[in-house]
Amino acid sequence: MAVPVDVVIPTPPRLTGNPAVDVNSLTEYTHLLFKQLVIQGRVLDRLNAAAVLVPASTTFSNPPTTAECRALAEKLNELITALG
């Protein structure tokens, strides 16, 4: 199950008619777009890895037992490692 992540796409540059300026603007735009998509892909991969580790519903007694606290600590360590 994929976790939705908003991808912020940079606004394309307006062409000026000056080839040197336009090439520089388009090069910078494509670099920013590629960088943003790579960063978002890595975030999505980490969120998906974390989603597998954390069950949708977890219940604890009140007060929690020692076994529940240990299980929670193990899950937190797995989560930290997956997000790392």
LINWOQUI-V271859 format. One record per residue. N is the residue number from 0. RES is the residue in three letters. PHI is phi as a letter, one per 40 degrees, with the letter a starting at -180 (NA if undefined). Layout:
# LINWOQUI-V271859
N_RES_PHI / N_RES_PHI
This chain:
# LINWOQUI-V271859
0_MET_NA / 1_ALA_c / 2_VAL_c / 3_PRO_c / 4_VAL_b / 5_ASP_c / 6_VAL_c / 7_VAL_c / 8_ILE_c / 9_PRO_c / 10_THR_c / 11_PRO_c / 12_PRO_c / 13_ARG_c / 14_LEU_c / 15_THR_b / 16_GLY_g / 17_ASN_c / 18_PRO_d / 19_ALA_c / 20_VAL_c / 21_ASP_c / 22_VAL_c / 23_ASN_c / 24_SER_c / 25_LEU_c / 26_THR_c / 27_GLU_c / 28_TYR_c / 29_THR_c / 30_HIS_c / 31_LEU_c / 32_LEU_c / 33_PHE_c / 34_LYS_c / 35_GLN_c / 36_LEU_c / 37_VAL_c / 38_ILE_c / 39_GLN_c / 40_GLY_c / 41_ARG_c / 42_VAL_c / 43_LEU_c / 44_ASP_c / 45_ARG_c / 46_LEU_c / 47_ASN_c / 48_ALA_c / 49_ALA_c / 50_ALA_c / 51_VAL_c / 52_LEU_c / 53_VAL_c / 54_PRO_c / 55_ALA_c / 56_SER_b / 57_THR_b / 58_THR_b / 59_PHE_b / 60_SER_c / 61_ASN_b / 62_PRO_c / 63_PRO_c / 64_THR_c / 65_THR_c / 66_ALA_c / 67_GLU_c / 68_CYS_c / 69_ARG_c / 70_ALA_c / 71_LEU_c / 72_ALA_c / 73_GLU_c / 74_LYS_c / 75_LEU_c / 76_ASN_c / 77_GLU_c / 78_LEU_c / 79_ILE_c / 80_THR_c / 81_ALA_c / 82_LEU_c / 83_GLY_d
